Amino acid sequence: MTIGKVIIVGSGPAGLVLALLLAKQGINVLVLEAAEKLDENPRATHYASPATYELGRAGVLQEVIEEGFLPDGVSWRDIDGNSIASLSTNDLPKEDKIVCLPLNRLTKILMNHIRKQANAEVRRSHKVLPTIGQDQSSAWVMVETPNGIAKISADYIVGCDGANSQIRKSLFGDWEFPGRTWDEQIVATNVYYDVPAYNWEDSNFIIDQEHWYMLAKIQKDGLLRITYGDIPGLTREEYIARQPMKFKSFLPGRPDPDKYKVVSISPYKVHQRCAKSLREGRFLLVADAAHLCNPFGGLGLTGGLVDAGNLFDCLNGIHQGLATDDILSRYNVVRREKYNNIIDPVSSENLRRLWQDPVVARKEDKFLEMCRKAAVDPVFSRTMQEGLKSIMHDFRTEYQNTGSTETEQKKTFVPSTTHIAITAGDA
């Protein structure tokens, strides 16, 4: 079955990567975005190897590397900055290195490539409404456009429209998003501060029962992402007012506000949730529209880009006549299993690790013990960090009538390990 058109709702990184991959295979793609302009709030920054694999397939990885940088590693520290454990990226081959670039800059790169595809279009100020539908031959959405309400149809419609996905809500109801919301409050900031003076790694997790946080370099010019926990139940204004006190309490050097520059600040709640299905007929869900996890470890962004690549392989298999529509049901099964068995438990463990007594963590945390072993054993370090590839799946191995060309391009993935090495970026 040749696919004539796919609608992608949402122009985040997963939606744009999916759009670019599909367009390059001759599938017409229309991206519908409710916002008028790009979101510049503090957001995800780090792309681990499963994500860079998909960026490579989309043809944008080299530009991402050139605009961003390759972090040197990640460490876990106590509130005084003393190292508890660390992982170095020096033990990884080039193709498995973590790449860092703020999400808004990645989105611009993807948009520039999409503009070059004659069969791909992005329409901003196009808000998908709750009314959707489908039959045996197509799916459709009602869209509020600058010129009024319009009905737009396609062979398949993919919800890439974030945590508050209208596609997911229209399919399953406004409150049907199984999982939990963390009690802990998160505050994400982008900051310039002279951390290199303290000889920390590019990415750092601070373990403390009160002042737990993450500090990571996110741009070549030294811009930092500092994401920390605060007391729940306050207003946005109250969190912003508390920021100088928080920085004075935990940053190395205990600086006053004149020693750093806050570029942006964004308080938010975090969730661990997964939709009850990622497929409903001709409607599919990807990335945050499909599942959520906390930002400590970068598994949300990485998992979302893997979703996009996996769904591309499924849709392209259908388009090329190498798979039936049933492969989309396999997409639902596999991606939910990856979330429930790996992404949810590992990302939850990443967050809970930060709340420990650092003395206890140094003595009893098995993951940190493995990191210390990796510091003196490069082979073990590489194997441990490659464990993250277990969130990947190659749907091309499930194609029917697969010929030699497809067989040669298949990628072998590393099996799951007990502990998954993490990136340091926000999800």
N, C-alpha and C positions, 0 to 999 in steps of 0.2 A: 504494500500500500504506500503510494507516494503521499507525503504530507504536504499540503498546499500552503498552510499558514499556521503559525503558533503565536498566540498572544502571551506576553509576559507582563504581569502586573507588578510594578516596582522596578526602580532603576538603581538598586544597590549593587554591590559587586557581584553577588551570585547571579542576579538577573542579567546583568550586562555580560558576564562571562558566558552564560548559557546562550544569550542572544548572539554573541559573536561566533561561538562554536557552531550553532545551527545555521547562521547566515553563510558561513564559509562552506557549508555542505549543500548550499542551494535552496535551503528552506526559508521561505518568507517569514520574517519576524516583525512583530509590532510590539514595542514596549510602551506601556501606559504608566505614567507617573503623575501622582496627584500634586506634588509640590511644584512650585514655579522655578525653584533654583536648588542648587546643591546644598546639602546639610553640612555645615562647618563645625558642628559640635564635636567635643572630644570623643573619638570612637576608635575602632580597632586599628592595629598598626602592624602586627607581626604575622608572617605567613610561613608556616612550617612546610616541610617537604610535600605532604599530600596536597597542599594548596598551591605551591609553586609548580607542581606537576601540571595542574589544570591551567595555571597562568601560562605555562610553557605551551600547552596545546592550543591555547587561545592566541598565541603569538605575541604576547606582551611582556613576557618575563624579563627579557634583557632590558627593556626600558624601565621596568620596576626596579631592577638592580641598579641601573645607572642613576636613577633619581633618588633611590634609597641607599641602604647600606646593609652589610652583613654583620649582625651583632656577634661579639666575641664569646658570649656564653651567658649563663645565669647563675646567680648565687642565692643562698638562703642565709640570712643574718639575724642576729639579735638586735634589740633596740639601740645598742651602743655601736653597732656596725661590725661586730665580730663575726667572722665567717663560721657558719655551721656546716655547710656543704656547698658544692658547686658542680656545674657541668660545663665543659668547654666544647665549643663547636669545632675546635681544631681537629678533633678526631673524626669528623664527618667529611665525606667526599663533597666536592663542590656542588653537585646536583642535589645534595640533601641539606645544604646550608639553609638556615632561617634567613629570610629577607624581611627588612623593616621599611615600611613606607606608610604614612598616614592614609587612611581610607579615602579621604576626599581627593587626594592626589592620584591614587589608583583609579578612582572613578573617572577622573579627567582623561587618563590614558586610555581606558576602555572606551569612553565616548568618542575619542578621536579615531579609534580604529573602527568603531561601528559606523561612523559617518562615511567611511570609505566603502562600506558594503551597500551596493545598490538595492539589495533586497531586505535591508534592515532599517527600521524607523523608530525613533523615540519621540513620543508626544508628551510634553509636560502640560501641567494644569488639566490633566485628564483623570478625574477621580472616579474610580469604580464604585458603583452604588450597590446596596444590598441585594438587588434583584439580579439573579443570574439564572441560567438554564442550559439544558443540553438535550440532544436526542441521539439517535444512532449514527448520525453523520456529522454533527458539529456541536460546538458549545458556544455560548454567547454571554456577554455582560452588558448591563446598562451603564453608561458612562456620562458623567457630567463634564461637558467640554466648554470651552469659551464661547462656543456657538450654540449651546443648548444641550439637551439630553439626546444621546445617540445609542443605538444598539449595534455592538460590534461582535462579529462572529469569527471563529477559527476552528481548525481541526482539533486543537488542544489549547487549553488555557492553563498557565502556570502561575500560581501565587508565589511571588517573591517579594511580597509587600510588608515584610517585617513582623515584629511581635504582635502588632495590632491588626494583622492581616484581615482585610475585608473578605477576601476569598475564603479563608478558613472559617470566619464567622458566618458567612453566607451558607457554607456547606454544613456546618455542625452546630451553629448557634453562638451567640455572643460570649457565653461563659463556658463553653465546652473546650477546654484546653488543659487536659489532665497533667497533674504535677503539683508543684509547690512554689511558693514565694518565700525567699529567705527573709527572716526578721531583720537581718543586718542591713544597715543603710550604707550605700556606696557613694563616694564623691570622686569624680574623675576630673583631673586638672591637667592642663598643658602649661609647663613652667620652664623658664630659663633660670638655672642655678648652677653654680660651679661645683658640681659633684665630682668631676675628674680629680679635683684636688685631694679627694679622700681615697683614691685608688680603688674604687668599686668597679665591678663588671658593668657591661652595658645594661644588663637587666638584673634586678635584685628584688627578692621577696623578703620582707621583714616579719619575723615571727615574734609576736607579742600579744598578750591577752587583752590589752587595751588599745595600743597604737599599732595595729597590724596594717601593712600597706605594701604596695608594689611601686618601685621606681625604675623606670626604663628610659633609656635614650631612644627617641623615635625619629630624629632627623640628624643629618650630617652636621648641621649647625649647632648641635647641642641641645635642642629642644627636648624636654623630658615629659614623659607621661607619669604623673604621680596619682595613683588611685588608692584611696584609703577608706577605712571604715569609720563611721561616726554613729552617734546615738540615734535611734529611730524616732520618728514622729514629729520632726521639726519642719518648718517651711523652707522653701528654697532660699529665701532671704536669710534665715537663721543659719543655714549651713554655710552660706557665703560669708557671713559675719564671723563664724567660728574658724574659718580656714587659717588665718594668721596664728591663732592659738594652737591649732593642730600642727602646723608646720614647725612652730617653735618647740613643740613637745617631742617631735620624732625625727626631723630631718638631721642629717649629719651636720655638725656645727651649730645646731639649734638657732637658725638664723632669724633675725627680725625682717619685716617686710621690705626694708630698703636693700636687702641682700639678694632678692630674687624678683622675677617678673612673672606674674600670672597672666597668661595669654587668654585662657578660657577656663571655665569651671562648670561642671554639670552634675548635680546630685541625681541619683536614680536608684530604683529598687532592682534586684536581680532575681531570676527565676530559674527553675529546673522543670521544664515542661516539654511534652511531646504530643502532637496531635494524634487522635485515635486512629487516623489513617492519613497517609500522604497521597492517596489516590481515591478519587470519587468519580468513576467514569472517565470523562475527558478532562477533568480538573486534577491538577497535580500541585503539590506543595513542596517548597524548597527553602532551605536555610531558616531564618528566624520565623518565617511564616509556619514552618513545620515543627521546629523545636528550639528551645532556649536553654542556655546554661550560663553560669556565672562567668565573669571575664578573666578570672585568674588562671591563665594557662593558654589562652588563645584558641580553645577548642571550638568555640561558637563560630568564629570566622572561618577557621580551617574546615570544620565540618560542613559549613554551608557551601563552600566552594567545591568540596568533594561531592555534595548533593548535586550541584549544577553539572559537574562532569559526568556523574553517573546517569543523570536524567538525559543528558545529551546523547550518551551512548545508546540508551534505550530508544529515544526518539529517532536517532539516526539509523539504528538497526531496523526500525519499522519502515523508515523512509527508503532505505536501500533494499527492502525486501528480504532482509536477513533475520528478522524477528517478527513475531506476531504482536498484537496489542497486549497479549498476556504478560509480556516482559515488564509492562508498567506496574502490574501487580507485584512482580518480583522486586521492582524498585521500592515499593512501599514496604515490603517485608524486610529487605536487606537494610535499608536506611534506618528503619525503626529499631532493628536489632543492633546496629552499630551505635545508635544513640543510647539505648537501654543498657547494653552490655559494656560499653566502653566510655562514651562521651559523658554521660550522666554521672556514673560512679567516679570516674577519674577527675572530672572537673570539680565535683563535690569534695573529693579528698584534697584537691589542691587548695580549696578555700579553707576547709577545716584545719589544715596543717598550720595555717597562719595564726590560729587562735590559741595555740598551745603555749605552755610554759616553755621557753626556749631551752632551758636546762633539761627538761624531760624530753623535748624533741631531739636534742643532741644524743641522748642515751637510748631512746626507744623507737624513734621513727624509722621504720624499715626502709622507706623510700630514700630518706636522707643517708642512711647507711649504704645503700646501693650507689648513691651519688659519690660518696667518699671512696668507694671501691673503684668506681669509674675514673676517678681522678688519677689513679695510679695504674690503670689497666685500659689502654686505648681500645683494645678489641671489645672488652666488656662495655666500654663507654659507647662505642658505635652501635653495638647490638641493642643496648638499652634505649638509646635515642631513636633508633630506627623502629622501635616498637610502636611509635605513633602511626606508622603506615598501616597498622591493623584496622584503622577506620576506613581504609580504601576497599574498593571491590571493582573487579573488571567484568562488566556486563558483556563485553565482547566474547567472553568465553561461553556465554549462554546463547549466542546467535545460532540459528539453524543454517545448515548448508554453508558453514564458514569455509572459505577458500584459503589458499596459501597466503594471499596478501594480508588478510585479516589475522591469520595465525602468527605471521612474522611480526606484526605490530603490537601483539599482546604484551602486557607488562607483568612481571612477576612481583607479587607483593609479599612483604615480610609477614609471617604469622604473628598473632597476638602474643604479647608478653605479659607477665604478671603486673608489672608497673609500666606505664607509658610515659616516656620522656615528654616534658611539656615545653611550650614556648612561653615567652614572658609577656606577650601582648594581650591587650584587652580582647575579649571575644567579639 
